[in-house]
């Protein structure tokens, strides 16, 4: 069997994650040594795990990884120094000044980076600093920074500080900004402008951009190449695909991966590596985020290229020779535009007994790496209004959890929003906002918390009867109210707030 690292030895490093279980599993060790030449710490170097209490550093697992890398000729990558999750939770923000926060940040980084100086080739210095849901004015990247403890305590210049400190501590290490969903236009643009400005105007030593690569088989493949093309315009920047996995849309909670789904996933991996080869002049490393489907953090959707016993899936062979695989497994154009049916009738908002539920719209196309809330949607209509019911499933309904309803009455799907198109956002507490004034006059809504999440009902004035362009989106926020997952009914582009192209169809049936 050919080796991934041998096939791509003249293109880029091929990596995977390291976890403590590696040292306990000879079969896993053998697979890693045969296929890969780089390893990244999956969790063991994250701030909360390596310094769980002030001044208490736990290095044993990271030390083991460094020894393993040295003994087996792996390039070692550190992950991560500053992040909004798994951060230093023992810091009391309310009693910590900017100067004290910078001292704590420097102290944390110093202990780790000096210990492994010269042994780690690259660091994911800063992880996921750009918020999700970037919608406009991407040049003003500061307004799109994620609300993190370091931002709150230090301000936006914490980004400059963390890179300057890292470069000072290990001048030979390549320093990365690492983020997910960089294939979405607005987020990649905000990242581009951030890196460009900090490097050119402030001399911040950002050497690379890490495109995490948590995709699914319906992620538009062209968006990946568009991001690589944009980032290639940054002089002196290298790119790594730092956390690659591809979940299989439609395989959720299945016990086995069907042959058709396995081929579909392999086709996607093949297309990715065709793109990566075209950009090998700037791509330095491709790191898979998981050694097998059984232990992957997204395991229920079979995202990796190996089975539980480390035998290769079809995706492995697709990556070994993408051109050959796609010649043997021709891509079939799929119409992914969905059509929903609105039944005739006039329900009473708040009274479920009055709803005539037809086939549900499953709002479950996850657009982010963090896969969260989903919903079942239903529609009814009469001559004056469209009625929408969304039954949202989420572990805990909290601040900024909401649904978006998108309507394109002419069903033109022409791209830019026109005067009769609009977006309605309704939170789980029934707070409402509009993008498009036509929806306001006569609009009503109702929301209630349920045992499995929350329900939203809406009455939306109709100007015409017939097929309309329609979509629905569920927004799931974390405990701080920061959006961390987005699921849609039809759209795959992530551009619903800006474009009607990805809308589905709704038929009004009498």
ChimeraX attribute file (.defattr): number of C-alpha atoms within 10 A of each C-alpha:
attribute: neighborCount
match mode: 1-to-1
recipient: residues
	/A:1	8
	/A:2	11
	/A:3	15
	/A:4	20
	/A:5	20
	/A:6	16
	/A:7	15
	/A:8	17
	/A:9	12
	/A:10	9
	/A:11	20
	/A:12	20
	/A:13	22
	/A:14	23
	/A:15	29
	/A:16	23
	/A:17	21
	/A:18	26
	/A:19	19
	/A:20	16
	/A:21	10
	/A:22	18
	/A:23	13
	/A:24	9
	/A:25	10
	/A:26	11
	/A:27	11
	/A:28	17
	/A:29	15
	/A:30	12
	/A:31	16
	/A:32	22
	/A:33	15
	/A:34	15
	/A:35	18
	/A:36	22
	/A:37	24
	/A:38	25
	/A:39	25
	/A:40	30
	/A:41	21
	/A:42	19
	/A:43	20
	/A:44	23
	/A:45	20
	/A:46	21
	/A:47	24
	/A:48	19
	/A:49	16
	/A:50	22
	/A:51	21
	/A:52	17
	/A:53	14
	/A:54	12
	/A:55	11
	/A:56	9
	/A:57	16
	/A:58	16
	/A:59	17
	/A:60	12
	/A:61	17
	/A:62	21
	/A:63	14
	/A:64	15
	/A:65	23
	/A:66	21
	/A:67	14
	/A:68	18
	/A:69	21
	/A:70	13
	/A:71	9
	/A:72	14
	/A:73	13
	/A:74	21
	/A:75	20
	/A:76	25
	/A:77	26
	/A:78	26
	/A:79	24
	/A:80	25
	/A:81	22
	/A:82	27
	/A:83	22
	/A:84	17
	/A:85	14
	/A:86	15
	/A:87	21
	/A:88	24
	/A:89	15
	/A:90	11
	/A:91	14
	/A:92	12
	/A:93	14
	/A:94	8
	/A:95	9
	/A:96	14
	/A:97	13
	/A:98	16
	/A:99	11
	/A:100	13
	/A:101	21
	/A:102	19
	/A:103	12
	/A:104	17
	/A:105	19
	/A:106	16
	/A:107	13
	/A:108	20
	/A:109	21
	/A:110	17
	/A:111	15
	/A:112	20
	/A:113	22
	/A:114	13
	/A:115	12
	/A:116	16
	/A:117	15
	/A:118	13
	/A:119	20
	/A:120	19
	/A:121	17
	/A:122	21
	/A:123	23
	/A:124	23
	/A:125	24
	/A:126	23
	/A:127	20
	/A:128	21
	/A:129	23
	/A:130	23
	/A:131	19
	/A:132	21
	/A:133	19
	/A:134	21
	/A:135	16
	/A:136	15
	/A:137	12
	/A:138	20
	/A:139	16
	/A:140	12
	/A:141	21
	/A:142	16
	/A:143	14
	/A:144	21
	/A:145	19
	/A:146	18
	/A:147	15
	/A:148	20
	/A:149	20
	/A:150	23
	/A:151	17
	/A:152	15
	/A:153	20
	/A:154	19
	/A:155	13
	/A:156	16
	/A:157	12
	/A:158	20
	/A:159	21
	/A:160	16
	/A:161	16
	/A:162	21
	/A:163	22
	/A:164	17
	/A:165	20
	/A:166	23
	/A:167	19
	/A:168	12
	/A:169	18
	/A:170	21
	/A:171	14
	/A:172	14
	/A:173	20
	/A:174	20
	/A:175	26
	/A:176	27
	/A:177	23
	/A:178	28
	/A:179	23
	/A:180	24
	/A:181	22
	/A:182	26
	/A:183	26
	/A:184	23
	/A:185	21
	/A:186	22
	/A:187	24
	/A:188	25
	/A:189	22
	/A:190	26
	/A:191	26
	/A:192	22
	/A:193	18
	/A:194	19
	/A:195	22
	/A:196	20
	/A:197	15
	/A:198	16
	/A:199	19
	/A:200	12
	/A:201	8
	/A:202	10
	/A:203	12
	/A:204	19
	/A:205	22
	/A:206	25
	/A:207	19
	/A:208	25
	/A:209	25
	/A:210	25
	/A:211	25
	/A:212	25
	/A:213	25
	/A:214	25
	/A:215	27
	/A:216	23
	/A:217	19
	/A:218	21
	/A:219	23
	/A:220	15
	/A:221	17
	/A:222	12
	/A:223	17
	/A:224	21
	/A:225	17
	/A:226	16
	/A:227	19
	/A:228	22
	/A:229	12
	/A:230	13
	/A:231	23
	/A:232	18
	/A:233	11
	/A:234	16
	/A:235	11
	/A:236	11
	/A:237	18
	/A:238	21
	/A:239	24
	/A:240	23
	/A:241	22
	/A:242	28
	/A:243	24
	/A:244	20
	/A:245	25
	/A:246	25
	/A:247	23
	/A:248	23
	/A:249	20
	/A:250	14
	/A:251	16
	/A:252	15
	/A:253	11
	/A:254	11
	/A:255	10
	/A:256	12
	/A:257	16
	/A:258	11
	/A:259	10
	/A:260	9
	/A:261	17
	/A:262	19
	/A:263	19
	/A:264	21
	/A:265	26
	/A:266	27
	/A:267	22
	/A:268	27
	/A:269	27
	/A:270	24
	/A:271	18
	/A:272	19
	/A:273	19
	/A:274	15
	/A:275	16
	/A:276	22
	/A:277	14
	/A:278	13
	/A:279	17
	/A:280	17
	/A:281	13
	/A:282	20
	/A:283	23
	/A:284	16
	/A:285	22
	/A:286	27
	/A:287	24
	/A:288	26
	/A:289	26
	/A:290	25
	/A:291	23
	/A:292	23
	/A:293	22
	/A:294	18
	/A:295	14
	/A:296	17
	/A:297	14
	/A:298	21
	/A:299	16
	/A:300	19
	/A:301	22
	/A:302	30
	/A:303	31
	/A:304	29
	/A:305	26
	/A:306	20
	/A:307	16
	/A:308	13
	/A:309	12
	/A:310	17
	/A:311	12
	/A:312	15
	/A:313	17
	/A:314	19
	/A:315	24
	/A:316	20
	/A:317	19
	/A:318	25
	/A:319	24
	/A:320	20
	/A:321	15
	/A:322	22
	/A:323	15
	/A:324	13
	/A:325	20
	/A:326	16
	/A:327	9
	/A:328	9
	/A:329	14
	/A:330	9
	/A:331	12
	/A:332	7
	/A:333	6
	/A:334	6
	/A:335	6
	/A:336	12
	/A:337	13
	/A:338	15
	/A:339	18
	/A:340	22
	/A:341	20
	/A:342	25
	/A:343	22
	/A:344	17
	/A:345	19
	/A:346	18
	/A:347	21
	/A:348	14
	/A:349	20
	/A:350	17
	/A:351	10
	/A:352	12
	/A:353	10
	/A:354	12
	/A:355	20
	/A:356	15
	/A:357	16
	/A:358	14
	/A:359	13
	/A:360	17
	/A:361	21
	/A:362	19
	/A:363	24
	/A:364	22
	/A:365	22
	/A:366	26
	/A:367	23
	/A:368	20
	/A:369	19
	/A:370	15
	/A:371	16
	/A:372	21
	/A:373	26
	/A:374	27
	/A:375	26
	/A:376	18
	/A:377	23
	/A:378	23
	/A:379	28
	/A:380	24
	/A:381	24
	/A:382	19
	/A:383	13
	/A:384	15
	/A:385	20
	/A:386	23
	/A:387	27
	/A:388	22
	/A:389	26
	/A:390	26
	/A:391	24
	/A:392	26
	/A:393	19
	/A:394	19
	/A:395	12
	/A:396	18
	/A:397	23
	/A:398	18
	/A:399	17
	/A:400	20
	/A:401	25
	/A:402	26
	/A:403	27
	/A:404	21
	/A:405	21
	/A:406	22
	/A:407	26
	/A:408	26
	/A:409	20
	/A:410	17
	/A:411	19
	/A:412	13
	/A:413	21
	/A:414	13
	/A:415	14
	/A:416	12
	/A:417	20
	/A:418	15
	/A:419	10
	/A:420	14
	/A:421	23
	/A:422	21
	/A:423	22
	/A:424	21
	/A:425	19
	/A:426	23
	/A:427	24
	/A:428	22
	/A:429	19
	/A:430	18
	/A:431	13
	/A:432	16
	/A:433	13
	/A:434	15
	/A:435	15
	/A:436	16
	/A:437	13
	/A:438	17
	/A:439	20
	/A:440	16
	/A:441	9
	/A:442	12
	/A:443	14
	/A:444	16
	/A:445	18
	/A:446	19
	/A:447	21
	/A:448	15
	/A:449	15
	/A:450	14
	/A:451	9
	/A:452	13
	/A:453	20
	/A:454	22
	/A:455	25
	/A:456	24
	/A:457	26
	/A:458	24
	/A:459	23
	/A:460	23
	/A:461	20
	/A:462	17
	/A:463	14
	/A:464	12
	/A:465	17
	/A:466	12
	/A:467	19
	/A:468	21
	/A:469	22
	/A:470	27
	/A:471	27
	/A:472	29
	/A:473	27
	/A:474	30
	/A:475	23
	/A:476	28
	/A:477	21
	/A:478	16
	/A:479	12
	/A:480	11
	/A:481	13
	/A:482	19
	/A:483	20
	/A:484	18
	/A:485	22
	/A:486	26
	/A:487	26
	/A:488	27
	/A:489	25
	/A:490	24
	/A:491	26
	/A:492	19
	/A:493	19
	/A:494	24
	/A:495	19
	/A:496	24
	/A:497	17
	/A:498	14
	/A:499	17
	/A:500	26
	/A:501	19
	/A:502	21
	/A:503	30
	/A:504	24
	/A:505	21
	/A:506	22
	/A:507	17
	/A:508	19
	/A:509	15
	/A:510	10
